Amino acid sequence: MDSYERMTRRLRGEDVDRPPNFDIFMTFAAHHIGQPLSRYYLDHRVLVDANVAMVDDFDADILQAISDPYRETADFGATIEFPADGLPLCKRPLLEDPAALRTLHAPAPSAGARMLDRLEAVTLMREKAGGRIPVMGWVEGALAEAGDLRGTSNLLLDLVDRTEWVEELLEVCVEAGIAFARAQVEAGADLVGLGDAIASQVSPAMYRTFALPYERRIFDAVHAMGSLTRLHICGNTTKLLPDMIASGADIIDLDWMVDWGSAHERFGGVFCGNVDPVAVMMQGGPGTVRDGVLACLRAGGARSFSGAGCEIPEGTPPENLRAQAEALREWGSGASGR
């Protein structure tokens, strides 16, 4: 059974040889193949090579074009710095002055260097996958992108002080997100992930006003083109779960702070997670990882996907990722006593 079939059968709740591994890899993947982070962010060939290595070395079931939150932000016109082997930095928000919104326009995905680089990554991943491995594109949610353009602290204040201004900004951001998502599907993405990390910092009422409608619009556009969707919001999203499900996402990531078993009992959705990425995946031993993975599978039901609650951290021992892969095979064989 190849990874694509494993994904589609799992989504339907059908038998699979093992549950799919949908870990998110970024900094770990770059360093695993001996590349500095700047090359991972700026050269799609490095990003693709790193993702192929995750499939080959750790039995990941997905090739993913996720790298950092600044693809769209850079092509909107923000200055992003790329240290040789560090995380990208946006030291000054593009919309530091709210009046700058008047001149803000959604960039065309094929015209911006960083968005185009992701499109090229998706195209190359599609060529390498050959239909056997799902290819995942990625966009920032409108609220997350607004935070990248305005600065997170400024935007959180704006949600109260400049409501109409925020809604105007969100319209520009969602236009960019829809166009970028469609372009990635055209390039060969089987699913498009959407990151909306800032959403875990707002109330459910604010989420329903400033995040959910825009997530829905992006997901509707992807579904209209025949591809799947994945929603990723870092942090404790327990209070947001009913609304996250209402987004229409086909797969919803749950971070480790969320009660995994309770989420499945209450909602029965397709959730991915939610092994603790630090305490278990990075700091635990192989036995701890095995136990954590199997515990999630026992509580998750027939449609759950395996993955850490968030990105696999830099410094995670490779043997722990191999322990995750072995636990999934053990579960598939029935040897775990499930």
C-alpha positions as CSV (number, residue, x, y, z in Angstrom):
1,M,0.0,0.0,0.0
2,D,1.5,3.3,-1.0
3,S,1.2,6.5,1.0
4,Y,-1.4,8.1,-1.2
5,E,-3.7,5.1,-0.9
6,R,-2.9,4.9,2.8
7,M,-4.1,8.6,3.2
8,T,-7.3,8.2,1.2
9,R,-8.4,5.0,2.8
10,R,-7.7,6.4,6.3
11,L,-9.8,9.4,5.5
12,R,-12.7,7.1,4.8
13,G,-12.1,5.0,7.9
14,E,-11.1,1.9,5.9
15,D,-8.4,-0.6,6.8
16,V,-4.8,0.4,6.1
17,D,-1.5,-1.5,6.6
18,R,-0.5,1.2,9.1
19,P,-1.8,4.7,10.1
20,P,-0.3,7.5,8.0
21,N,2.6,9.5,9.4
22,F,1.9,13.2,8.8
23,D,4.6,14.8,10.9
24,I,5.5,18.3,10.0
25,F,9.2,18.7,9.2
26,M,11.1,21.9,8.6
27,T,14.3,22.8,10.4
28,F,14.9,19.2,11.3
29,A,14.6,18.2,7.7
30,A,17.1,20.8,6.4
31,H,19.8,19.8,8.9
32,H,19.1,16.1,8.4
33,I,20.4,16.5,4.9
34,G,23.3,18.8,6.0
35,Q,21.8,22.0,4.6
36,P,21.7,25.4,6.3
37,L,18.3,26.8,6.9
38,S,18.6,29.7,4.5
39,R,19.0,27.3,1.6
40,Y,15.9,25.3,2.8
41,Y,13.9,28.6,2.8
42,L,15.2,30.0,-0.5
43,D,15.9,27.1,-2.8
44,H,13.0,24.8,-3.6
45,R,15.3,22.0,-4.6
46,V,16.8,21.8,-1.1
47,L,13.3,21.8,0.4
48,V,12.3,18.9,-1.9
49,D,15.4,16.9,-1.2
50,A,14.8,17.3,2.6
51,N,11.2,16.1,2.3
52,V,12.2,13.1,0.2
53,A,14.7,12.2,2.9
54,M,11.9,12.3,5.5
55,V,9.9,9.8,3.5
56,D,12.9,7.6,2.8
57,D,14.5,7.6,6.2
58,F,11.5,7.9,8.6
59,D,8.5,6.5,6.6
60,A,6.7,9.9,6.5
61,D,3.7,9.7,4.3
62,I,3.7,13.2,2.8
63,L,5.9,15.6,0.9
64,Q,5.1,19.1,2.1
65,A,6.1,22.5,0.8
66,I,5.8,24.1,4.2
67,S,8.9,26.0,5.3
68,D,8.2,29.3,7.1
69,P,5.4,31.9,7.4
70,Y,6.9,34.6,5.2
71,R,6.3,33.4,1.7
72,E,3.2,35.6,1.1
73,T,4.6,38.4,3.4
74,A,7.8,38.7,1.4
75,D,5.9,39.0,-1.8
76,F,3.5,41.6,-0.4
77,G,6.7,43.7,0.0
78,A,8.0,43.1,3.5
79,T,11.8,42.9,4.1
80,I,12.6,39.5,5.3
81,E,16.1,38.6,6.5
82,F,17.5,35.1,6.1
83,P,20.5,34.4,8.4
84,A,22.7,31.7,7.0
85,D,21.5,29.0,9.4
86,G,18.8,30.7,11.4
87,L,15.1,31.4,11.3
88,P,13.9,34.1,8.9
89,L,13.3,37.5,10.5
90,C,10.8,40.3,9.7
91,K,12.2,43.1,11.9
92,R,9.8,45.8,10.8
93,P,6.2,45.0,9.8
94,L,5.1,46.1,6.4
95,L,2.0,47.7,7.9
96,E,3.7,49.3,10.9
97,D,1.7,52.4,9.8
98,P,-2.0,51.5,9.4
99,A,-2.3,54.0,6.6
100,A,-0.1,51.8,4.4
101,L,-3.1,49.5,4.0
102,R,-4.3,51.9,1.3
103,T,-1.5,50.8,-1.1
104,L,-1.5,47.1,-0.2
105,H,-2.4,44.7,-3.0
106,A,-2.5,40.9,-3.1
107,P,0.6,39.6,-4.9
108,A,0.2,37.2,-7.9
109,P,1.6,33.8,-6.9
110,S,3.7,33.4,-10.0
111,A,5.1,37.0,-9.8
112,G,6.6,36.9,-6.3
113,A,9.9,35.2,-5.9
114,R,9.1,33.3,-2.7
115,M,5.6,32.2,-3.7
116,L,6.9,31.1,-7.1
117,D,9.7,29.1,-5.3
118,R,6.9,27.2,-3.4
119,L,5.1,26.5,-6.6
120,E,8.3,25.1,-8.1
121,A,8.7,22.9,-5.0
122,V,5.2,21.5,-5.4
123,T,5.8,20.8,-9.1
124,L,9.1,19.0,-8.3
125,M,7.5,17.0,-5.5
126,R,4.7,15.9,-7.8
127,E,7.3,14.7,-10.3
128,K,9.2,12.7,-7.6
129,A,6.0,11.4,-5.9
130,G,4.6,9.8,-9.1
131,G,1.2,9.7,-7.5
132,R,2.4,7.4,-4.7
133,I,3.0,10.0,-2.0
134,P,0.6,12.9,-1.3
135,V,2.0,16.4,-2.0
136,M,0.9,19.1,0.4
137,G,1.0,22.8,-0.5
138,W,0.7,25.5,2.2
139,V,-0.8,28.9,2.8
140,E,-1.1,31.3,5.7
141,G,-4.6,31.8,7.0
142,A,-5.9,35.4,6.5
143,L,-5.6,36.2,10.2
144,A,-2.1,34.8,10.4
145,E,-1.0,36.7,7.4
146,A,-2.5,39.9,8.8
147,G,-0.4,39.3,11.9
148,D,2.7,38.8,9.7
149,L,2.1,42.0,7.9
150,R,1.0,44.2,10.8
151,G,2.9,42.5,13.7
152,T,1.2,40.1,16.1
153,S,0.9,42.5,19.1
154,N,-0.3,45.3,16.9
155,L,-2.9,43.1,15.2
156,L,-4.3,41.8,18.5
157,L,-4.9,45.4,19.6
158,D,-6.4,46.2,16.3
159,L,-9.0,43.4,16.7
160,V,-10.5,45.7,19.4
161,D,-9.5,49.2,18.3
162,R,-9.7,49.0,14.5
163,T,-12.2,46.3,13.7
164,E,-13.2,47.7,10.2
165,W,-9.6,48.3,9.3
166,V,-8.8,44.6,10.2
167,E,-11.7,43.4,8.1
168,E,-10.3,45.4,5.2
169,L,-6.9,43.9,5.7
170,L,-8.3,40.4,6.0
171,E,-10.0,40.8,2.6
172,V,-6.7,41.5,0.9
173,C,-5.0,38.6,2.8
174,V,-7.7,36.1,1.9
175,E,-7.5,37.1,-1.8
176,A,-3.8,36.3,-1.7
177,G,-4.4,33.0,0.1
178,I,-7.1,31.8,-2.3
179,A,-4.9,32.7,-5.3
180,F,-1.8,31.0,-3.8
181,A,-3.8,27.9,-2.8
182,R,-5.3,27.5,-6.3
183,A,-1.9,28.0,-7.9
184,Q,-0.4,25.2,-5.7
185,V,-3.3,22.8,-6.7
186,E,-2.6,23.6,-10.3
187,A,1.1,22.8,-9.7
188,G,0.2,19.4,-8.4
189,A,-0.8,19.7,-4.7
190,D,-3.1,16.9,-3.5
191,L,-3.9,18.8,-0.4
192,V,-3.2,22.3,0.9
193,G,-2.4,23.0,4.5
194,L,-3.4,26.3,6.1
195,G,-1.5,27.7,9.1
196,D,-3.4,30.1,11.4
197,A,-1.3,30.0,14.6
198,I,-2.4,33.4,15.9
199,A,-5.9,32.1,16.1
200,S,-5.1,30.2,19.3
201,Q,-4.6,33.6,21.0
202,V,-8.1,34.9,20.4
203,S,-11.5,34.1,21.9
204,P,-14.0,31.7,20.1
205,A,-16.1,34.8,19.2
206,M,-13.2,36.5,17.7
207,Y,-12.2,33.3,15.9
208,R,-15.7,33.1,14.4
209,T,-15.4,36.7,13.2
210,F,-11.8,37.1,12.1
211,A,-10.5,33.6,11.2
212,L,-13.2,31.1,10.5
213,P,-14.9,32.8,7.5
214,Y,-11.6,33.3,5.8
215,E,-10.4,29.7,6.4
216,R,-13.6,28.5,5.0
217,R,-13.2,30.6,1.8
218,I,-9.7,29.2,1.2
219,F,-10.8,25.7,1.8
220,D,-13.9,26.1,-0.4
221,A,-11.6,27.2,-3.2
222,V,-9.3,24.2,-2.8
223,H,-12.2,21.8,-2.6
224,A,-13.7,23.3,-5.8
225,M,-10.5,22.3,-7.5
226,G,-10.8,18.7,-6.2
227,S,-8.0,18.8,-3.6
228,L,-8.0,18.2,0.2
229,T,-7.3,20.6,3.0
230,R,-5.5,20.5,6.4
231,L,-5.9,23.1,9.2
232,H,-3.0,23.7,11.6
233,I,-3.3,26.0,14.6
234,C,-0.6,25.7,17.2
235,G,-1.3,25.8,20.9
236,N,-4.3,24.8,23.0
237,T,-7.3,25.0,20.6
238,T,-9.7,23.1,22.8
239,K,-12.1,26.1,23.0
240,L,-12.0,26.5,19.2
241,L,-12.6,22.9,18.2
242,P,-16.3,23.1,17.2
243,D,-15.5,26.1,15.0
244,M,-12.3,24.5,13.5
245,I,-14.4,21.6,12.4
246,A,-16.9,24.0,10.9
247,S,-14.0,25.3,8.7
248,G,-14.5,22.3,6.4
249,A,-10.9,21.1,6.7
250,D,-10.5,17.5,5.8
251,I,-7.7,17.0,8.4
252,I,-7.3,19.0,11.5
253,D,-4.0,19.1,13.5
254,L,-4.3,19.0,17.3
255,D,-1.4,20.2,19.4
256,W,-0.4,18.2,22.4
257,M,-2.2,20.4,24.9
258,V,-5.6,19.3,23.5
259,D,-7.3,16.3,25.1
260,W,-6.9,13.9,22.1
261,G,-9.3,11.2,23.3
262,S,-12.0,13.7,24.3
263,A,-11.8,15.5,20.9
264,H,-12.4,12.2,19.1
265,E,-15.3,11.3,21.5
266,R,-17.0,14.6,21.1
267,F,-16.5,15.3,17.4
268,G,-15.3,12.2,15.6
269,G,-13.4,14.2,13.0
270,V,-10.2,13.4,11.2
271,F,-7.6,14.6,13.5
272,C,-3.8,14.5,13.2
273,G,-1.6,14.3,16.3
274,N,-1.0,14.8,19.0
275,V,2.3,13.5,20.5
276,D,4.1,16.1,22.5
277,P,6.9,17.3,20.1
278,V,9.3,18.4,22.8
279,A,8.7,16.2,25.9
280,V,8.2,13.0,23.9
281,M,9.6,13.3,20.4
282,M,12.7,15.3,21.2
283,Q,13.4,14.6,24.9
284,G,12.0,11.1,25.3
285,G,13.6,7.9,24.3
286,P,12.4,5.4,21.7
287,G,10.3,3.6,24.2
288,T,8.6,6.8,25.3
289,V,7.9,7.7,21.7
290,R,6.4,4.2,21.0
291,D,4.1,4.5,24.0
292,G,3.0,8.0,23.0
293,V,2.3,7.1,19.4
294,L,0.3,3.9,20.4
295,A,-1.6,5.8,23.1
296,C,-2.8,8.3,20.5
297,L,-3.8,5.6,18.1
298,R,-5.8,3.8,20.8
299,A,-7.7,7.0,21.6
300,G,-8.0,8.2,18.1
301,G,-10.2,5.9,16.2
302,A,-10.1,4.6,12.6
303,R,-9.6,7.9,10.9
304,S,-6.8,9.5,13.0
305,F,-3.4,10.3,11.5
306,S,-0.2,10.1,13.4
307,G,1.9,13.1,14.0
308,A,3.5,15.3,16.6
309,G,1.3,18.1,17.8
310,C,3.5,20.6,16.0
311,E,6.7,20.7,14.0
312,I,9.3,18.0,14.8
313,P,11.9,20.1,16.7
314,E,15.5,20.6,15.7
315,G,17.6,18.2,17.8
316,T,15.0,15.3,17.8
317,P,17.0,12.1,17.8
318,P,16.6,10.2,14.5
319,E,16.1,7.0,16.5
320,N,12.9,8.5,18.0
321,L,11.5,9.1,14.5
322,R,12.3,5.5,13.6
323,A,10.6,4.4,16.8
324,Q,7.4,6.3,15.6
325,A,7.6,4.5,12.3
326,E,8.0,1.2,14.0
327,A,5.1,1.8,16.3
328,L,2.9,2.6,13.3
329,R,3.9,-0.7,11.7
330,E,3.3,-2.5,15.0
331,W,-0.2,-1.1,15.2
332,G,-0.9,-2.0,11.6
333,S,0.2,-5.6,12.2
334,G,-1.9,-5.9,15.4
335,A,1.1,-6.7,17.5
336,S,0.4,-3.8,19.9
337,G,-2.6,-5.6,21.2
338,R,-5.1,-3.1,20.1
